[in-house]
Amino acid sequence: MPLRQFQTLQQSKGAVFQDLEQFHPLASDFGAPEKEYQSAHESAALFDLTHRDQLELKGKDREKFLHNFCTNDIKNLQQDQGCEAFITNVQSRILGHIFAFNHEESIWIDTAPGESTAIIKHLDRYIILEDANFEMRSPEYGNLYLSGPESTDILCRTGFPVESLTVNQQLRVTDDDSNLTIRRVDWLQQPGYLCCLLYGKISDLWTSLLESGATPAGQDVFQALRIESVFPTYGIDLSEENLAQEVNRTERAISFKKGCYLGQEPIARIDSLGHVNRELRAIGLDQAWIPPAGTKVVVKNADDQQEVGIISSSARSYGRYPAVAMALVRRGSNDPGTEVQLVYEDQESTGIILGSLN
């Protein structure tokens, strides 16, 4: 019962859980979300991301195989190097948003909660003579995410020398029994480290990081920060309806030098065209109303109002704006600083398109 023990430990530090009956219950906050938000910007916040999926791809053809079905360069990853990528279909529609890391004898894949089954189902049908096979690691491994300007120093004080890691590099810790791997992934516009380890050891690492100066933080603040950073969650902000270049992560997740892969031709055509018709954006709201998914994003002019997007995620924030939201917004209305209206039934709020990160 490592997860239950971990939840009890978090509750001793003030964690509030909305639903402990979930398979992976996550704390919504630790009693002071304003402090958690501030720590993420000024020191370091520690988030429980045990619900994220972990896959391991084995076999001598693993690199070539994955390389042929995603948007980034897998074959040229050096040991303990990783990359962000999309798994796409032949129309370049997104089937998965992944972070893949070279573990020397295998490739580990981190992805959104609950997405592993669909990814395996899609890729398995292309394994014919290739020596490649997937193993689900989520039942054994959990994740903590440390993010903030002091996160590097905190990990070093805890005994993990991560100061030389650049984005998408990892450190595998071999001198303990936790099977800990620390991956540098700056998801929240700050130095960030995804710590993947056996569930039975997650409480020990969480405690050690708090003792070294991290602030425990809940999902409410994580959602606000990821929206402000335009870091999407597959199945919420992205789906098979989306083209890879609509996600606003082209420079991070798409290689235009790697050669052929499934979905490459439409992606190359879009690159030649120079744009897509809509892109993922963060929106800052001028009031604390949290618009539900499906809320319309409209632009008003002298004659009428035009729908230019649909909200997929939203959260209360503790920064410049009292609430933030994410939406795919039509080109021509998604420039930073553009004023929009968010409309849901009889509720309405003014918002501002925030800066692009692409």
Secondary structure per residue as TSV (DSSP state, phi and psi in degrees):
chain	resnum	aa	ss	phi	psi
A	1	M	-	360.0	44.8
A	2	P	H	-58.4	-38.7
A	3	L	H	-66.2	-41.3
A	4	R	H	-63.1	-40.1
A	5	Q	H	-63.6	-39.4
A	6	F	H	-65.0	-40.0
A	7	Q	H	-64.8	-39.7
A	8	T	H	-62.7	-41.3
A	9	L	H	-62.0	-43.8
A	10	Q	H	-63.4	-39.9
A	11	Q	H	-61.5	-32.1
A	12	S	H	-66.6	-17.7
A	13	K	T	-103.8	11.6
A	14	G	T	99.9	10.1
A	15	A	-	-64.2	138.5
A	16	V	E	-111.3	121.1
A	17	F	E	-108.5	132.3
A	18	Q	S	-81.2	-31.7
A	19	D	-	-151.0	96.3
A	20	L	T	-76.1	-6.5
A	21	E	T	-83.8	-10.6
A	22	Q	S	-63.9	156.2
A	23	F	S	-64.1	-40.4
A	24	H	S	-123.9	73.1
A	25	P	-	-64.1	138.8
A	26	L	-	-123.3	140.6
A	27	A	E	-66.7	132.7
A	28	S	E	-76.6	-35.4
A	29	D	E	-164.3	175.8
A	30	F	S	-118.0	31.6
A	31	G	S	92.6	-14.1
A	32	A	-	-146.4	71.3
A	33	P	H	-59.5	-29.8
A	34	E	H	-61.3	-42.6
A	35	K	H	-67.0	-39.7
A	36	E	H	-61.4	-44.0
A	37	Y	H	-63.3	-44.9
A	38	Q	H	-62.9	-41.2
A	39	S	H	-62.7	-37.9
A	40	A	H	-63.2	-26.6
A	41	H	H	-95.2	-26.4
A	42	E	H	-113.2	-25.7
A	43	S	S	-135.0	-96.5
A	44	A	-	-163.0	134.8
A	45	A	E	-112.5	141.7
A	46	L	E	-113.0	118.7
A	47	F	E	-111.0	144.2
A	48	D	E	-88.4	112.5
A	49	L	-	-118.7	39.9
A	50	T	T	-63.2	-16.3
A	51	H	T	-83.3	-10.2
A	52	R	S	-68.3	147.0
A	53	D	E	-85.3	145.8
A	54	Q	E	-127.5	128.1
A	55	L	E	-122.2	148.6
A	56	E	E	-121.9	127.9
A	57	L	E	-107.1	120.0
A	58	K	E	-116.0	173.2
A	59	G	S	106.5	151.5
A	60	K	T	-68.9	-17.8
A	61	D	T	-98.9	11.7
A	62	R	H	-58.4	-45.2
A	63	E	H	-68.0	-47.8
A	64	K	H	-61.2	-42.2
A	65	F	H	-63.6	-53.2
A	66	L	H	-64.1	-36.7
A	67	H	H	-55.3	-35.3
A	68	N	T	-79.0	-5.7
A	69	F	T	-129.7	14.5
A	70	C	B	-141.2	169.8
A	71	T	S	-87.1	-7.4
A	72	N	S	-117.1	173.6
A	73	D	-	-87.0	99.7
A	74	I	-	-85.5	-38.7
A	75	K	T	-62.8	-27.6
A	76	N	T	-98.1	9.6
A	77	L	-	-68.5	128.9
A	78	Q	-	-81.1	167.8
A	79	Q	T	-56.9	131.7
A	80	D	T	66.6	21.5
A	81	Q	B	-109.7	149.8
A	82	G	E	-136.3	-178.9
A	83	C	E	-156.7	159.7
A	84	E	E	-93.5	144.0
A	85	A	E	-157.7	162.8
A	86	F	E	-109.4	139.5
A	87	I	E	-92.4	124.4
A	88	T	E	-124.2	159.6
A	89	N	-	-93.1	-173.0
A	90	V	T	-66.4	-22.3
A	91	Q	T	-89.5	6.3
A	92	S	-	66.9	23.2
A	93	R	B	-79.5	146.5
A	94	I	E	-83.5	125.0
A	95	L	E	-107.2	-12.7
A	96	G	E	-171.2	148.8
A	97	H	E	-119.9	112.9
A	98	I	E	-127.7	161.4
A	99	F	E	-125.2	114.7
A	100	A	E	-109.7	136.3
A	101	F	E	-130.5	136.2
A	102	N	E	-82.2	111.1
A	103	H	-	-101.1	27.8
A	104	E	S	73.8	-58.9
A	105	E	S	-102.7	-0.7
A	106	S	S	-163.1	172.5
A	107	I	E	-117.3	127.2
A	108	W	E	-98.5	139.1
A	109	I	E	-123.0	124.2
A	110	D	E	-102.5	134.3
A	111	T	E	-149.5	178.3
A	112	A	S	-65.5	155.0
A	113	P	T	-54.5	130.0
A	114	G	T	78.3	6.8
A	115	E	-	-94.8	-10.1
A	116	S	H	-60.7	-41.8
A	117	T	H	-60.1	-44.9
A	118	A	H	-67.3	-37.8
A	119	I	H	-64.6	-46.2
A	120	I	H	-62.8	-43.4
A	121	K	H	-59.8	-42.1
A	122	H	H	-66.1	-47.7
A	123	L	H	-77.4	-32.1
A	124	D	H	-59.2	-33.0
A	125	R	T	-72.2	-10.7
A	126	Y	T	-97.4	-6.3
A	127	I	-	-82.9	109.4
A	128	I	S	-114.5	-71.8
A	129	L	S	-106.0	-6.4
A	130	E	-	-67.7	144.8
A	131	D	-	-89.8	86.9
A	132	A	-	-153.2	132.9
A	133	N	E	-150.5	146.7
A	134	F	E	-99.6	146.7
A	135	E	E	-133.1	124.8
A	136	M	E	-70.6	126.6
A	137	R	-	-110.4	-8.0
A	138	S	T	-58.6	-35.7
A	139	P	T	-64.1	-18.9
A	140	E	T	-105.6	-29.2
A	141	Y	E	-116.7	141.9
A	142	G	E	-121.1	175.9
A	143	N	E	-137.0	136.8
A	144	L	E	-113.8	143.9
A	145	Y	E	-122.8	119.3
A	146	L	E	-106.6	122.5
A	147	S	E	-138.1	136.8
A	148	G	S	145.8	165.7
A	149	P	T	-62.9	-21.2
A	150	E	T	-102.4	7.9
A	151	S	H	-64.3	-37.6
A	152	T	H	-61.2	-47.8
A	153	D	H	-62.5	-38.8
A	154	I	H	-64.2	-43.7
A	155	L	H	-65.2	-39.0
A	156	C	H	-63.9	-40.8
A	157	R	H	-65.9	-27.5
A	158	T	T	-79.3	-8.9
A	159	G	T	108.0	13.2
A	160	F	-	-116.3	108.5
A	161	P	-	-77.6	83.8
A	162	V	-	-103.1	4.9
A	163	E	T	-63.0	-22.6
A	164	S	T	-91.8	-5.3
A	165	L	-	-70.7	132.6
A	166	T	-	-100.0	173.5
A	167	V	T	-57.7	132.2
A	168	N	T	71.0	26.7
A	169	Q	B	-110.6	160.5
A	170	Q	E	-137.7	158.9
A	171	L	E	-119.7	120.8
A	172	R	E	-95.7	121.1
A	173	V	-	-87.9	118.4
A	174	T	-	-108.5	-3.2
A	175	D	S	-102.0	18.6
A	176	D	S	-141.6	-178.7
A	177	D	S	-105.7	20.9
A	178	S	S	-92.1	-9.7
A	179	N	-	55.2	41.2
A	180	L	-	-76.7	131.4
A	181	T	E	-125.3	129.5
A	182	I	E	-110.3	116.9
A	183	R	E	-110.1	127.1
A	184	R	E	-80.3	107.9
A	185	V	-	-138.1	108.8
A	186	D	-	-87.8	68.5
A	187	W	T	-70.8	-24.3
A	188	L	T	-115.9	30.7
A	189	Q	S	63.9	20.4
A	190	Q	S	-137.5	161.3
A	191	P	-	-54.0	126.5
A	192	G	E	-136.9	144.7
A	193	Y	E	-134.3	120.1
A	194	L	E	-91.1	116.1
A	195	C	E	-101.6	108.4
A	196	C	E	-104.4	124.4
A	197	L	E	-156.4	168.8
A	198	L	E	-60.9	140.0
A	199	Y	G	-54.6	-38.2
A	200	G	G	-63.6	-15.1
A	201	K	G	-111.3	2.4
A	202	I	H	-69.0	-34.2
A	203	S	H	-64.5	-39.4
A	204	D	H	-64.2	-44.2
A	205	L	H	-67.3	-42.5
A	206	W	H	-56.9	-46.5
A	207	T	H	-62.7	-43.3
A	208	S	H	-63.9	-39.8
A	209	L	H	-69.3	-36.5
A	210	L	H	-64.9	-41.7
A	211	E	H	-63.9	-25.4
A	212	S	T	-89.0	-0.9
A	213	G	T	122.2	-1.0
A	214	A	-	-74.6	152.3
A	215	T	E	-104.2	125.7
A	216	P	E	-66.8	138.2
A	217	A	E	-140.0	152.2
A	218	G	-	-105.7	-178.3
A	219	Q	H	-69.0	-27.7
A	220	D	H	-60.3	-45.6
A	221	V	H	-72.4	-38.7
A	222	F	H	-58.6	-42.6
A	223	Q	H	-62.7	-42.4
A	224	A	H	-61.8	-44.7
A	225	L	H	-67.4	-39.5
A	226	R	H	-70.2	-34.5
A	227	I	H	-66.2	-46.5
A	228	E	H	-61.2	-29.2
A	229	S	T	-90.7	1.0
A	230	V	T	52.6	46.5
A	231	F	-	-101.6	105.0
A	232	P	-	-80.9	159.4
A	233	T	-	-112.6	122.8
A	234	Y	B	-65.5	139.4
A	235	G	T	92.5	-13.9
A	236	I	T	-119.1	-58.7
A	237	D	T	-95.7	-19.6
A	238	L	B	-130.0	153.8
A	239	S	-	-159.8	-175.6
A	240	E	T	-65.3	-11.2
A	241	E	T	-77.1	-12.3
A	242	N	S	-101.2	139.9
A	243	L	B	-79.2	150.4
A	244	A	G	-58.0	-40.1
A	245	Q	G	-78.9	-5.1
A	246	E	G	-75.9	-13.9
A	247	V	G	-81.7	-10.9
A	248	N	S	69.5	31.1
A	249	R	-	-133.0	29.9
A	250	T	H	-58.8	-46.5
A	251	E	H	-64.6	-28.5
A	252	R	H	-85.4	-34.9
A	253	A	H	-118.0	-5.7
A	254	I	-	-127.0	125.4
A	255	S	-	-100.4	131.3
A	256	F	S	-101.6	13.0
A	257	K	S	-119.6	-3.6
A	258	K	S	-81.7	-12.9
A	259	G	-	96.6	-164.8
A	260	C	-	-71.1	142.6
A	261	Y	-	-159.7	163.9
A	262	L	T	-63.6	120.5
A	263	G	T	96.1	1.1
A	264	Q	H	-64.5	-41.6
A	265	E	H	-61.9	-48.2
A	266	P	H	-62.1	-36.6
A	267	I	H	-64.1	-42.1
A	268	A	H	-64.8	-38.6
A	269	R	H	-64.0	-42.5
A	270	I	H	-63.0	-40.9
A	271	D	H	-61.3	-40.3
A	272	S	H	-66.7	-37.1
A	273	L	H	-65.7	-36.0
A	274	G	T	102.7	-8.0
A	275	H	-	-166.7	163.3
A	276	V	-	-109.3	169.8
A	277	N	S	-82.3	-13.7
A	278	R	E	-152.7	156.4
A	279	E	E	-144.4	153.4
A	280	L	E	-71.0	135.0
A	281	R	E	-139.7	153.4
A	282	A	E	-94.7	146.4
A	283	I	E	-127.3	128.4
A	284	G	E	-94.0	129.7
A	285	L	E	-99.0	150.0
A	286	D	S	-90.4	3.0
A	287	Q	S	-143.9	168.1
A	288	A	S	-83.4	10.7
A	289	W	-	-67.2	130.7
A	290	I	-	-98.4	102.7
A	291	P	-	-69.7	132.9
A	292	P	-	-71.3	160.2
A	293	A	T	-56.5	138.2
A	294	G	T	99.2	-9.6
A	295	T	-	-60.3	137.0
A	296	K	E	-79.8	140.8
A	297	V	E	-104.9	120.3
A	298	V	E	-127.8	155.0
A	299	V	E	-117.1	128.2
A	300	K	E	-97.1	142.5
A	301	N	-	-130.5	-169.7
A	302	A	S	-64.7	-29.0
A	303	D	S	-98.2	-41.0
A	304	D	-	-158.7	-165.6
A	305	Q	E	-127.9	143.5
A	306	Q	E	-117.4	130.3
A	307	E	E	-75.0	127.9
A	308	V	E	-123.4	-0.5
A	309	G	E	-179.2	173.8
A	310	I	E	-133.3	132.1
A	311	I	E	-69.3	133.8
A	312	S	E	-108.6	-34.2
A	313	S	E	-138.6	151.4
A	314	S	E	-155.6	159.1
A	315	A	E	-162.7	154.5
A	316	R	E	-71.2	143.2
A	317	S	-	-123.3	165.3
A	318	Y	S	-128.2	25.2
A	319	G	S	-109.1	-132.8
A	320	R	S	-66.4	-33.9
A	321	Y	S	-113.4	143.0
A	322	P	S	-71.0	-18.1
A	323	A	E	-151.7	153.5
A	324	V	E	-135.6	157.8
A	325	A	E	-147.0	163.5
A	326	M	E	-126.5	141.6
A	327	A	E	-158.6	151.7
A	328	L	E	-79.7	117.9
A	329	V	E	-116.9	135.8
A	330	R	E	-63.0	141.6
A	331	R	T	-58.8	140.3
A	332	G	T	99.1	-19.4
A	333	S	S	-126.0	5.9
A	334	N	-	-110.8	15.8
A	335	D	S	-71.2	142.8
A	336	P	T	-54.8	135.9
A	337	G	T	93.9	-9.5
A	338	T	-	-67.4	131.2
A	339	E	E	-85.6	132.7
A	340	V	E	-130.8	165.8
A	341	Q	E	-115.4	136.4
A	342	L	E	-104.8	122.8
A	343	V	E	-126.9	124.7
A	344	Y	E	-140.9	113.3
A	345	E	T	50.9	-115.5
A	346	D	T	-101.4	12.5
A	347	Q	E	-106.7	148.6
A	348	E	E	-153.1	144.3
A	349	S	E	-146.7	147.7
A	350	T	E	-86.0	139.4
A	351	G	E	-135.3	165.9
A	352	I	E	-125.2	131.0
A	353	I	E	-67.3	125.7
A	354	L	-	-88.1	169.2
A	355	G	-	-61.8	144.9
A	356	S	-	-75.0	145.2
A	357	L	-	-105.2	-2.6
A	358	N	-	-67.7	360.0
